[in-house]
Amino acid sequence: MQRCLLGSLAAVALAAVAGGACIPDVEPNVFVVPRCEQVAPTCGPEASESCCAAGEVKGGQFNRVDSRVPDAVYPATVADFHLDRFEVTVGRFRQFLEGYPATRPAAGAGAHPLIEGSGWDPAWDSRLPAGQDELRAELQCDANFRTWTDEPTGNEEAPINCVSWYVAFAFCAWDEGRLPTEAEWSYAAVGGNQHFVYPWGGDAPSDALAVYGCPTEQTVCPVPPVGSKSPAGDGEWKQADLAGSLFEWVLDYHAELDLIARCINCAQLSDGGFGREARGGAFSHDEGTLSPTYRLGEPPENANSFYGIRCARDE
């Protein structure tokens, strides 16, 4: 069942960090998210951008299923929103962990302002690690491919992995954001109603555009820093690594898309037994997962080395 609350709601005001703790990105329509203390501006291809930048995505209507067929039968409309330029880095996640468990979300936190019932459910509290030691242990999910280090040792710009859906939701809520809906994520990944085949356009995937295809059964491939394929691999609104790097958790449960009902600021909030949705492919997966239409359901408690976080925000 798709649950939506249609109509106009008050915009959420986002304040910039006081005192210049973060260096804003100079791109137009890009701002720096609030929880940026102690995060150095060392992300992007030149290692000089704020790791906490978020860009505005202008809303509109698009087709959710086949980006090459705009008139297919799965239309969706999304409102304007902001989406982080980079996947959440180890350095950004470190502050969340250092404050944990006080950084766990309150009831209703992390909600989409246009979708009723989309905030944190206190029944999920038991699905989060009980304390810092348990969270650190979860982040050690894979000895070869984990990105977390207990001390800052040169991996701060890598995307945090080994996070469950619950931890991803909790981080975004703490970061004064939320998980994007599947429709929002897809919209950003296909350039809205331009319906790109890949976030960067129509060119076939290559090592210059995305991080993917590591033969993990044969070798250890370090997960590169976020934005390592920028700007060539960026999407329409300057988001990096929408294809490859890590699968990104979204708000929705994995379910069949409704053939009839129009999706207007919607999310799939009913559990159909197929887990939560994750999108975008990963360093450890093949080219076929890089398509913005590739959909993957996974039990939300799973914390694997190929899952990461990208937060959305509202104006």
N, C-alpha and C positions, 0 to 999 in steps of 0.2 A: 504494500500500500504506500502510495506517495502522499506525504502530508505536507501541505503548504499553507502559509498564511499570506494571503495576497493583500496588497494595499500599501500605503505609504506609512513608514515608521520613522521616528526621529533618527537622524544620523548619529553614529557614535563618534564622538570627538576624540582624536588621538593627539596627545600633546608630545612635542619634541622633548628629548632629554635635556634637562637644564644643565647649564654649566659647561656645555661643549664636550660631554663625555664621549660622544660619537661624532665622527666626521661625516656629514651628509654626502650622499652621492650627488654628482653634479648633473646627472641625466635629468631631463625634464620629466615631470610627473613622478618623481622618485623621492621618497622620504625615508628616514631612518626610524625603525621601530623603537618603542620605549625601553625595552629591557636590553640595553646595549652596554652597560657598564663593564669595564675591563675587557671589552672585545676590541682588539686592534683592527684598524682598517686595512687588512692585508689580504682581501679576497679578490677574485677576478683574475684575468689573464696577466695583468701587470702587478698583481699582489698589492694593489693600492686602493681598492674600493672598500667601503663599509660592508662587512659581512652581514649586516642587518638591514640592508636596503630593501624597500618594497616598492613596486611599481603599480600604477593605476591600470586596471583593465576596464576598458569601456564596454559596458554591457550591450546586449542585443540578442538576436535570435540566430540559431544555427541548427544543424542536424547532428544528433548525438551518435549516430552509428557509423555511417560511411562518409568520411570527409570529402570523398570525390563525387558524391551524389547529393547536392544541396536540397533536392526536392523529395528525398526519401521520407519515410513515415514516422520518424522519431524526432520531431522538432522540440527544441527547448529554448526558453528565454531566461537570461540571467540579468540581474541588475548590475550596475557598476560596483566594482569591489577592488581591493588591493591584494596583490599576491607577492610574496617574498621573491626577490630576484634570485636568491640562492637557496639551496637546501640548507637546513639548519646544520651548522658546523659543530664540531667537537667543542670549540671555544665558546660558542653560544650556549651549548647544552651544559657546560661546566657550571655556570652560575645557577641553573635550575637544580642541578644535583647538589651543589654546596648548600642550598637552602632547604633541601628535601629533608623530611616530609612536609615541612610547612608550605612548600610550593604546590602541594596537591590541590586540585580545584575544589571550590565550593559548589554546592548544588546549583545547577543552572548556568554555571560558568561556561564560556566557550561556545555560546549559542549563536546561530545565524539569526540576525535580527528579523528576517522575513519568514523564518520556518519555526513554527510552534513546536515545542518539545525537543529541540535539537541540542540543548545544553547538557552539561554533565549530570548524570544520574547517580545519586549517592550509592545505589546498589552496585556500582562499578568500583567502589572504593577497595573492595577486597581483591580486585584484579590488578591493583597497583602493588609494586614492591612495598613492603612494610617500612623500610628505612633505607638509609644511604648504603649500607653494606649489601642489602638485597638488590638495590638498583645497580650498584657497581657490578655485582655478580651477573646480573642479566645482560649488562653491556659487554660481558666477556663471552658472548654466545658462540664465537668461532675463533679458535686460537690463531688461525691463519689470516682471517679477513676482517676481524673487528677493527674499528677505527678508534675507539675510546682508549685513552691512557690515563691512569690514575694521577699522573703528574703531567703538566704541559711540557711535552718533549718533541715539539716540531710537527705535531699532527693536528694543530688547532684549526686549520683551514679545510681539513677533510670533512665530508658530510658524516654526521653521527649516524651509525647504523645499530643493529641489534636492539631495535626499539619495537615494542608492541604497539598495537593501535591505541591501547589505553594510555601508555606513556606518551605517545605522539599527541593525543588529545590533551592530556594534562599539560604538556609543554606549551602548546599553542595557547591554551587558556591562561596559563601563567604569563605568557609573553603578550598578553592583552590582545590576542587574536583568536583564531579558531581554525579547525581543519576546513579546507575547501570542500564544497560538495563535488560529487562526481561531475555534474554538469558544468560547474565553474571551472574545474580543472581541465576538462575536455575542451571547453570554449577557449581557454587561454592557449592550450596546446595546438589547436588548429587555426589560430589567428581569427577567432570569431567566425563571421559569415564568409571569410575568405576560404575556409575549408582546406587548409594546407594538408598535404599528405603526411608531412612531418612538421614539427614545430618550426624548423628553419625554412620550410618551403617544399619544393618538389624533388630536390636532389636525393639520390640514393644515400643511405647511411654510409659513413666512412669514419676512419679514426680521427679525421679533422673536425667532425661534427658531433660525435657522441662517444661516450665511454661505454663499451659493451664488448661481448664476445670473449671474455677471459676464459680459457680452458681450465677451470678451477680444479678439475680432477687430475690435472697434470702439473700445474704450477701455481705459485702464489702471486697474485696480481694486486699490488697496493691500490686502494681506491684513491684516485687523484683528488687534489683540492677542488672545491666547488668552483665552477666557472672556468675550468681549464680549457673548455672548447668554445669559450666566448671570444668574440661576438659571433663567430660563424654559425654556431649551433643554437643561438638564442631564438626564442619565440618572438612573436609580433610585439609584445609589450616588454621585451628585454629580460624575460625570465631565462636563466641558464639551466641546462641539464633537465629540461622537461622530458627529454628522451635519453635513456641511459643513466649512468651513475648509480642511482638507487630507485627502486619502486617507492612511490610516495603514497602513504595512507591518505584516504579521503574519508569524509564523514559517513558516506552511505554503506548500507549492507549490500553485498553482492546479490543481484537478483536480475531476472529477465526484465528488460525494458518494456514498459506498457505500450502496446501497439496503438491504443486509442487516445488515452488521456494526454493532453499537452502538459509539458513540464514547464511551469513558470515559477522560478525560484524554488525548485523542489529538491527533495532528497528522499532516498529510500530508507525509512526509519523502522521498517518492520523486518524482523529477522526471518529470512527464508531458509535458514539452515546451511548457507553456503559461505558464511563468514563475512568480513568487511572487505570493501573494495580497495585495491591498490592499483596505481597506474604509472606508466612511464618506462618500464624496462629497467635493467640494471647492468652493472659491470660484468656480472656473472652469467648473463643470459644472452640469447642470440638476437640477431637482427629482427626477427619476427615480433619481438616484444616491444620494439621501439615505436610502432604505429600508435598514434593517439587513440585509435579505436580498440586497441588490445586491452581486454578486461581480465582481471585476476581477483578471485575471491580467496581469502585466507582467514583461518581462525584468528580473531583479534588478539588473543593472548600470545600468539607466536611472535618471537623476537628473533628474526633471522638476519644474517649479515647483508642481505640484499633489500632490506626495508629501511626507509628513512622518513624525514619530515620536511614538509614545506607548509607554512602557515598562510592563511588568508586573513584579511582585515577589512573593516567597513569604514566608509567615510563618515 
